[in-house]
Amino acid sequence: MSTLTQSQEYQDLPDLVRQYLFYITTIKNRSPRTASAYAIDLRNFFKFYKVYKKLTADNVDFENIQIDDIDIKLIKKIKLLDVYEYLNFVMKEKNNSAKARARKVSSIRGFFKYLTVNLCVIKENPVENLEMPSLKKSIPKYLSIDESKELLKTKSLSKSENKFRDYCILTLFLNCGMRLSELVNIDLGDIKLETGSLKLLGKGNKERVVFLNDACISSIKDYIEKERNNVKVIKDTNALFLSSRTGKRIGARQIQKIVQASLRDAGLSGKGYSPHKLRHTAATLLYQHGKVDILVLKELLGHVNVGTTEIYTHISNDLIKEAVVKNPLSNEKIKKEE
């Protein structure tokens, strides 16, 4: 019996849902965070289904509806229209955005695919043709070159007792476009300074190698030689980025604070910037100014599909302005009367 199926978090779920969560974590290698999100989605769907089909008393609070009695016999009765009703419910009653509803669709589709393809306990998948809600494609927020340079020159870096560590963190974000979780988990053994390469562990435990430019190599060397090696008691000996106070690997929250402090000192706070926006910055600057091919950028960022990478192919305002100026009619003006 797995620890996941025995977890208190999932005890209220139907057996088949618990089996599915165990499957996506052990076989599909999804993170515990993803499994938890899917559990929430499927829990709410089955609670709604019971209310919608009048399978529970009217006076029972939604959060207290029991669903652990749902079995394959009941699941076989679920139709595509029932799922549409659920998505309409979370949109109107729970104010779920298109993005939130898209995740619910992904959770439900994955569960029914598991039942039909993997377990073969139902013959026809009722949600096979369930479409994702159309998502608004917005231009990613990113720092300009000048803003990026200002960020690397902030007073918080020069005054910090961990200035070499914090500078290295910002440099890796802005040059390599890595995710926050990827930066947190960097080990010393992942770095090959002689070849200028760095191994990252991305989403779904997928490894990829990124290559380091001179700025990254220099900042890593400075941090290791001038700060990390001087930490009195190192508890996480493998970790690259350490807390000078505890000697342990610094966490995501601490890195967020470092980034926010630097943004504040650079006059860039309150603009929606974050560690993830530094990833956007690296990708956008590489594409627009480095002229990096979209497929190369896809590999660098660790995207599964090139469609995800295409959000960075937006055209900058300067290029649009330049195009308008080049219009052959741009100098035509109304003739003034003499």
N, C-alpha and C positions, 0 to 999 in steps of 0.2 A: 504493500500500500504506500503510495507516494506521500511525501510531506505536503505536496501541493493540495491533493484531494482531502487531506486531513486538516488543512489550514482553516483556522477559525473564520477567515475572510470569505471562504467559499462554502461553508457548511449549509447555508440556506439555499444553495442552488441545486437544481435537478442533477441527478447523477450524470446524465449525458453531457451537460454543460461543464461539469467538473472534469470529465474525461477529455473534453475538447480543450480546456485550458491546460491540462497536463500535456496534451499532444502538441500544442503550439509552442510550449516552452521547452519540452525535451526533444521533439523531433524537428519542428520548424525553427527552433532556436530564437524564439521571440523573447524579449526581455520581460522580467516580472512586472515592470510598469505597464507594458502593452497588455499582458494577461489581465492585470487588474482593471485596465480601462475596458477591455472586452467583457469582463465579468460584470461591470457596472451596466454596460449597454444591454447585455442579454438579460440581466436581472430585471431591469426596467421594462424591457420588451415583454417578458412573460408576465409581469405584474399587470401591465396594460392589457395584455391578451385576456387575462382572467376577468378584468373589469369589463372589457369590451364584449366578451361572450357571456357575461353575467354568471361567472363561475365562482363568485365570492359575494359575501354579504355586502349590502349597500353601505352600511355604517362602518365598514372597516377602513381605517386610514391606509392610503396608498403605500406608505413605507412599511406597514405591518402586514401586507398581503403575503401569505405563504405560497411559495412556488416549488418547494422541494418534493411535492407530490406529482409534479408534471412528469409524465412518462412518454414513451415513444408513441403510444396509442393516441395521446392528445396532440403531440407534435405533428403527427401525420395529417391532422385536420387543418393545420395552418395553411392559409392561401396567400397569394401575392397581395390581394386586396387588404388582408389583415395588416400586412406590413405597411402598405400605403396609409392606412388609417393611423398606425402608430407614428409614422413620420409626420403626418399632419398634426397629431396630438402634441408631439414634442416641439413642433414649430410654433403652434398657436398657444399652447398652454404653458410650455416651458421656455419659450423664446429661444429655441435652439437655432443657431446660425446654420448656413449651408455647410460650413466646414464641420460643425458638430454633428449634423445629420449624416454627412458623408462617412464619418467614422462609425456611426451606428449601422449604416448600410454595410460597411466593410465587416463589422462584427457579425451581423446576421448572415451575410453571404458566406463568410468563412465557416460558420457553424453548420449551415445546411450543406455546404460542400463536403464537410467532414462526415456528415451523416450519410450522404449519398455515395461519395467516392471512396472514402476510407473505411467506414463501418458497413456500408451497404444495407442499412436498416430501413431506408426508404428508397423507393424506385425512382420517383421523379422529384427533382429539386424545385420547390415552389418559387424560389427567388432567383432562379437562374437568369432571368431577364430583368432583374431589379437594377435600375440604373442609378448611378451616383448623382446627387444634386449638382447642378452646374455651379462651379466655384468662380468667384470673382478673381481675375488675375491682376493683382496689383503689382506695381513696380516696387522692387525691394528697396528699403531704405538703406543708404550707405553713406560713408564719409567721403568727402572729396580728397584729393591728394594733399592739399594744403591743410585740411582738418586732420588728416592722418598724421602729418608731420608735427602738427601742434600737439597732438595727443602724446607723441613720443618725447615731447620736450616739457611736459608739465612739471610744476614745482613739486607735486606729490611724489614724483619719481625721484627727483634729486634729493628730497628731504627724507625719504623713507629709509629705514634701516635695512629694508629688503629691496632696495632700488634696482639691483641687478636682476633679481628674480622677477620683479614686477615688469621691468622693461622687457625681459625675455618673453614673458607671457604675452604682452601686447604685440611684440614683434612677430611671434609665431602666429597669432591670430590674423594679423594684417598681411602677412606674407604667404601663409600656407592655407588660409581659409578653413581651418579645422573646426570641428564642433567642440563645444564646451566639454562634453563628456570625454571626447578624444584627448583633449589637452590634459584633463585631470588624470587620466590613466597612463600617461607617458611614463615608461620606466627607463632607467639608464641604459639597459640592454637593448632598447628600441632604437637608440641613437648610434649611427655610424658616421662619426665626423670625418673619418678618412675618405669615405665615399660620398659624404654630404647627403646622407639619406636618413629618413626617419620612418619607422613602422608605426602605423596607427591602427587601433582597433575600433572600427566603426559600427554602425547599426547592424543588428543581427549577427554580432561577433565576426564581422567580415574584416579581414586584414587588408591593408593597402600600404604601399610605400610612397611617401612624398619626398621630393628632393629639396634640400635646403640651400638657399642662396647665402651670400657672404654675410648679410645682416643677421640671418638666423644662426649661422655657425658662430659668428663672433659673440652674439648675445648669450648663446648656450655656454660657450667657453668661459666668458666673464662670470656668469652666474655660478657655474660649478667651482671654478677656481677661487673666486673672491667671496662667495657667500655659502654655498651649499657645503663645501668642505670644512667650513668653520662652525657649522652647527654642532653644538656640544654633544648632544645625545641624539643619534639618528635611530629612530624606531622602525621606520619603513625604509629599509636600506635599498630597496629596488626603485622607489619612487624618485622621479626627477625633481618635481616641485614639492618642497617641504615647508612646513611651518617652522620658523626659527625658534619658536617658543616651545612647541611640543615635540618636534622632530618627526612628526607624522606627515603623511601625504596631505596636502591641502585639498579641501573639498570644493565643490562647484560654487557653493554660496560665498566662500571666501574670495574666489576668483571674481565673482560678480561684483563684490565690494571693491576689489582692486580696480576693476574696469570703471565702475561708477565714480570712484574718487578721481581717477585720471580724467574722465570726461568732464567732471565738475570743474576741475582746475583748468581745463582747456576751454572752458566756456561753452561746452557742448551738452550740458545736462538739460533735461526737459525736452529733448528733441526725439525721444523714443529710441535712442541708441542703447545697445546692450552687447554682450559677447557675441550673440548670434548675428547682430548687425555688423560686427567686425568681420565675420565670415562673409556676409554679403559684400562688404567693402572689398575684401581681397578678391573675390570672384569677379566683381564688376570692374575693378581696376585692371585686373589681368586681361579681361576680355576687351575693354575699351582702349586701354593704353598699351598693354602688352601684346595685343593682337593674338591672343592665345586661341587656338582652334576650339570649337565647342565640344568636340569629342575628347580632347585633351583635358579641358576644364571639367568635364564629367568625371573622368578618372581621378583628377586631383581632389575633387570635392567628395568623392565616394558615393555618387548618385547611382542608383540602379538603372534608371531610365533617363535618356537624354532630354525627355520632355520636362523633367524637373529642372534641368540645367538651363533650359531656354529662358527662364525668367531673367537671367542675367544678360540676355542679348538685347535688352532695351537700349534705345538710342539716347545719348545724353542731350540735354537742352542746348549745349554749345554746338553740337553737330547739326541739330535741327535749325538753329539760328543761322549757322553758316550756309546751310542749304537754301534757306529763304533769301539770304543776301545774294546768292549766286543766280537767282532767278533773272533771266535776261530782261525782265520788265522792271527790275528793282530800281532803276534810275529814271524811269519815266514819271514826269510830274506835269501837272496842269500848267499850261503856258500862261504867264502873267501878261495882262494887257499893258501895252506900252503907252 
